[in-house]
Amino acid sequence: MTFPPCARDGVRALANSKIREVANAGIGRAGVLPFWFGEPDDVTPAFIRAAAVASLDAGETFYAHNLGIPELRAALAAYTARLHGRCAVENIAVTNSGMNALMLCFQALIAPGDRVVAVTPLWPNLVEGPRILSADVHRVALDFDAHGGWRLDLGRLLAALTPATRVLIVNSPNNPTGWTLRRAEQEAILAHCRARGIWIIADDAYERMVFAGTVAPSFLDIAAPEDRVVSANTFSKSWLMTGWRLGWITGPAPLVEDIGKIIEYNTSCAQTFVQRAGVAAVTGGDAVTAGFVDRLRRARDFLHRALAGIDGIEAAVPPGAMYAFFRVRGMTDSLAFCKRLVAEHGLGVAPGIAFGPEGEGCVRWCFAAGEETLAEGVRRLARGLGR
């Protein structure tokens, strides 16, 4: 018996995650080195875990406010103000993960048929999320130079931001490339979007993962309270909390109030004991973040020195995030290439095509790992390339 399609056409047309496709081919195989996901290899610090345990022991197992417990919203407002100069509790919504934060922003701002522009290559969720809502997504690709790294053609982006555009999506520092917006570029983009009434959704998951300074340039630094700028963020990277699924939104107060309504019809609220862990992280985790970024810097430099010794690899040192995104000369099917690396060499990396057609011919390698593990991974890559 044949059943008719269950999901609507827009959902059925969504691309499957090619990162997950490679990972599924390797998960459970003995000896595979997994660099495919963007995840630190350290556990969440003990003081953060202890805050969650104390909350559970205190019986905090009930529903919370849609927008988050007051203590966490206040802590996030203070944290954001410290980094970016201005933020009030009314500008903060606590969410069940950074991805949930992004989807809530999409649901609040995007309607079927809306024109959405995204700077790519890009983590696939940021393109497919608007497509779930039947948006018309236009890609503006970064340019790559092995010496200069990934660069934005600002003129090309501004030309794509027509008056018909509803939303611009920017992820900086960028997953997968590590590309990071410069202040002058942000000012030009904000002025252009302000004049045309275009919303900017900034995925700021990696804002603390920068290797010069302590925080990446942010639209929040330069936006006025009335600007159409909204930031989605996560506890996953800065405080080693990927499995906790906790994030937040910073945006204009009227938008945040409306997002609270959508939260009610999505998840109702984030778990209180997880939010207590978030309070501990955001108020006492500066050393955790600094230590993690320092470790990432050393891992980045180690990996890129090693990759430079392999003929056929074109890699530029990224200024931010936690990934090496490099070209493999002559490779035209990154999905097949990465599957072969898993099957034949026990090396798990993400195919560039997962991040859009601009990424084909490239591989993404998460370098949040120890040097011995990275070195063994490089040896396996070299064998896979016949070097």
N, C-alpha and C positions, 0 to 999 in steps of 0.2 A: 504494500500500500504506500502510495506517495503522498506526502503531506505538502500542502502549499507553504510558501515561505512564511515564517512566523513573524520575523522582525520587519520593520518598514525598510524601504529601499536604502535610505541614507545610512542606517545602521549596518545593513548587510554589505554595503560598499566600503565600510571601514577596513583599513589595512590591518592585518594581523601584525603584532609586534615581532619584527625579525630579530630583535635582541632576545626575546623570550624563545623564539624558534631555535636559536643557537644554544641557549642555555638548556632548553628542554632536551636537546640532543646530548648534552654533557652531564647534566645533574644525575648523580647516582653512579657515575663511572669512577672507578678508583683512580686516584692520582691526578685528576684534572685540576689544573690551576685556574681558578675562576676570576678573571678580570673583566667579566662582561657587564656586571651591574655597577651602578654608582653607589658603592657602599663601603664605609670604613671597615677595616678588619678587626677593630677593637670593640669591646663591649662598652655599653653605656657606663660612665663613671659611677662609683658606688654611692656617692652622696645624692645623685639624682634618683637612682633606684630606691634608695632608702626613703626618699620623700614619698614615693608611690606606695611603698610598703606601709609607712606610717598612716597614710590616708586610708588604705584598706583596713588596717587594724582599728582605725577610728570609726569604721562603718560608713565611709563616704561612698556608698554604692548606689546613690539615687540620681535622678535627673538633675541637671544643672541648667543655668540660664542659657538660652539659645546662643548668645554672643560670648559666653565664657564666664568663668567665675571672676568676681571682681578683683581678686588678688592677682590673677594672671593678666587680665586686661590692663590693670594699673602698671604691672611690671613691664609689660610689652610697650606700653605708651612711654614709660620712662626710658626704656632701652632704645626705642626708636628715636626719641628726642635727643638722647645722648649721641647717637650716631649721625642723625640727619637734621637736628636743629629745632624741630617742632613736631609735637604729636600730643593729642589728648586721648583720654579713654574712649571718647565717642568715635574716634577714628579707627578703633581696633575691633575686629571680630575674630574669635578663636575658632579654629576649624579642625576637623578630623583629617589631618595631614595637609601637606602643601599641595598635593594634587587635588584634594577636595577644595582647597582655597581657590585654585585656578578654575575648577569647574563651576564653583559658585559665582565667580566673577563672570564667566562665560554665560551662565544662565541669567544673571542679572542684566547683562548688557547686550547680548546677541540674540537676534531674531532670525527666523528662516529667511534666507536670501541676502542677509547683510554681507557687505564686503568687509573682509578681515584681511589685514596684511601682516605677514610674519617674516622676521629676519631669519634666514636659514643658512646652513643646515641646523636642525633643531631636534631636541628630544621629541619623539613622535607624538606623545600625549598632547603637546601644545598645538599641534596641527589637527589631530583627530578630534580633540575636544570640541572645537567650534563646528567641525563637520557633523558631529552627533546632533547638533542643533540646526543642521542644514544651512550653515553659513557658506559663503563663497570665499574660499581662502586663496589668497595670492601670495606667492613666495618671492622674496627679494634675497638673492644669494650673496653671501660674502665671497670675496675673492681670496685666492690662496697664492702665496709666494713662499717657497721653502726657506727663504732668508728673512722675509718680513713678517711671515705668519699670515693669519687670517685678518682681512681688512674689510671695512664697510665702504661701499661706494655711496656716500651720503646723497649725492645728487640723484642717483637711481632710486634710493629709498623715498626721498621727498617727492619725486615724480609719481611714484606708486601710491602715495598718500593723497588721493584725489578727494574732492569734497564729498564724494559718494561713500567714502570709507567710514565705517562705524568704529572699528577698533584696530589698533596696532599692538602686536604682541612682540615683546623684546625680552630675551633672556641674556643677561649680562651680569657677571661672567657666564659665558655660554657653554652649555652642554650640547654638542660634544667638543667644540674647538678650543675652549678657553678664551676666545676673543672677548675683549672687554671694552665697552663704550668709553670714549673720552668725554670730558666735561663739555668741550666745545660742540661735539656732536649731539650730546644730550640737549644742550641749549637750543640748537637749531631745530632739532626734532620737536621739542616741546613748543617752541614758538609756532612752528608750522601746524602742529596738531591743535593748538589753542585757537589759531585763526580759523580753523575749519571745523571745530567742534568734534574732533576725533578723540576717542578715549585711548589712553595708553594703559595696557596691562603689562606690568613689569614682573617677570618671574625672577625674584631676587634670592633664590635658594642658595646661590654661591657667593653672595655679597661679601662674606667674611673670608672666602677662599681666594685671597689675592696675595701676590708675592712681592708687592711694593705697597707699603702702607698697611692699614688695619681694616679698611672697608672700601669696597669698590664705589666709584661715583654712582650716585643714585638719582633718579628723577625726584625722589622725595627731598633731596637737598635743595632743589631749585623751584619746586612747584609751590604755587600759592594755594591757600585753602580751597578756593573755588575751582581750581584746575581739575580737568578730567583725567586724573592720574590715580591708579590703584596698584598697590604692590601686594603680591602673594609671596609668602615666605614659609619656611619649614624649620622644625627643630632637628630634622634628620641629619644634616651635614655638620653644622657648627657645633653641635653637642653630642654627636655620635648616637643619635636616637632614631635610626631608620625604622625599626620595628614598632615604635610607639605610636606612629601615625598621628602626629600633632603638628598643626601649622597655624598660620594667622594671616589675616588681611589687614592692610592699612589703606584707608581711603577716605573720601569725603564723608562726613557724618551722615548726610541723607542717604547715601548709597549703602553705608554700613547698616543703617536701620532697616533698609529693604532687604539686605542680605540676611539679616536675622530672620526674616519671614521665610526665606528659602531654606535656611538651615532647619527650621522647624519641619519642613516637608521633605528634607533629605535625611538627616541623621538625628534631628532634635537637639543634640548637643554633643560636645566632646566629653569623654569620661572624666569625672572629677579627679580620680586618683592619678590619671595621666596628666591632667592639668597641674596637679600639685608637683609632679616631677618637672613640669615645664617651668613653674615658678622657681624651683631650685636651680634649674639650668640657667635661666635668663638673669637671675640675681646673683648667682655665685659661680658662673661657668666661664668667666673671661679667660682664666688660665687654661681651661680645657680647650677652648677655641684656639688660643695662641699656640699651645703645644701641638695641636693637630695640624695647624697651618705650617708650623715649623717642620714637622715631620713630612708633610706633603711637599714642601719646598725641596727637602733633601731627596725625597723619592723621585720627584720630577727631574731634578738635575741628574741623578744617577741613571734613570731610565733613558733620558735623552742622550747622555754620553754613550750608553750602550747601543742604542738604536743607530747612532751616527756611525758605528763600526760595521753596520750591515749594508752591503751593497744593494741598491735598489730601494732603500727607504728614504723618503723625503719627509722630514719632520721639523716643525718649528716649535721652539720652546713657548708654551702658553703662559700668558700673564696671570691667568686665574683658573678657577675650577680645579678639577682633580683628574683630568684626562689628558693622555697623549692621543691626538687625532692625526694620523700620519698616512701619507700616500704610499702605496706599494706599486712601484713602477711595473707597468705591463699587466697588472691585475684588473680585470674588468667585471668580475662577478664576486663581490665581497661576501655575499651570503654563502655561496659554495665554498669559497676560500676559507671562511671561518668555520664552517662545518667540517671541512677536511682537517683543519688544525686541531679541532676537538677530537675527531675520530682517530687520527693517525699520530698526533703528537701530544695530546692531553693539554692543549692550550686553549683556554676559553676567553676570547675577545669578541667585541661586538662589531658586526658588519657596518660599514659606512652607509650602505643603502638604507639602513634602518632610520637614518636621520634625513632622508630625502634624496632625490636624484643628485643633488649637489655633493653628497657624500660618497657616491659610488667611486670605487677605486681606493677608498680609505678604510682604515680600521681604527676603532676606538678602544683604548686600553686604560682602565681605571688604575691609577698608580698609588692608591691608598693601601699600600702593602709594604712589607719589609724588603730590604735590599737583597737578601738571599733568595726570596721568592721571586722578586723581579728579575734577578740575574738568571735564574733557572728558566723563567718565562722567555727571556731573550734568547737563550740557547735553543729552546724549543722552536721559537719563531725562525731562527736562522736555519735549523734543520728543515723546517717546513718549506723554506724558500730554496733549499738545496745549497745553502752557503757553507 
